[in-house]
Amino acid sequence: MNSIFLKIGNIYIYWYSVILLIGFLLGCFIVIKESKKIGINKDKIENFIFYTIPIALIGARIYYVLFNLDYYLKYPVDILKVWEGGLAIHGGIIAGLICLIIFTKKNKINIYKMMDILVIGLIIGQIIGRWGNFMNSEAYGPITSLEFLKNLYLPKFIIDGMFIDGNYHHPTFLYESLWNLIGLIIMLIVKTRKFNRVGYTTSIYLIWYGIGRCLIESLRTDSLMLFNIKIAQLVSILFIIIGIVVFIYSKKKGEKYE
């Protein structure tokens, strides 16, 4: 897989970076558009995005580095090589949540309303971002057969891209991208229903993404580990629990969207 998008002299622009940028831009566009519907000032949401995205990226990188500390202590310069991959979405979400708490308290905005619009942009970014993993030949699953991949009716370029180190592998990046796409459709449908309450969209994201990531992570061969436990699965279970709590709270005390 050729991971280089463009070469200008000695400067390389990688597909990974380009695809992540597209995901971020589209996600941000949706968040700004949705914020108007709940009366959040455009300047405020743009300022929030401006400060939060770099902090979330730093959080995603720190999270990844911490769980690969043995390697990065030997090669500390590689910490800066984000174009080679190594951004953990859970780290980005944690950093982004901290920013969100500070922002909503400072501006006296309902945090659940903010989360309801942010998770739409977030899951769109995740759907697109997984294709960056594909271009980097990462986030794939165990060895499988060419016949299995053909039986999934995958395009040839995906099948070819899953031929890594002399073997075909499960395209777990694709499984997660499609899972999140279905989740996005569900979230958008719920947003249009009269029974929708503040917090429902957030709870659906946490539960849906948590279930999908937990299941798909069991196939991943490059998971971040804590001893013999896959960290992403632990965090995903936590997401599911929090999502259920948010749903129950929203059902009992959440206001209905007009």
Summary of the structure (lengths in Angstrom):
residues: 258
radius of gyration: 19.1
end to end distance: 48.4
largest distance: 60.0
contacts: 803
relative contact order: 0.11
helix: 69%
strand: 9%
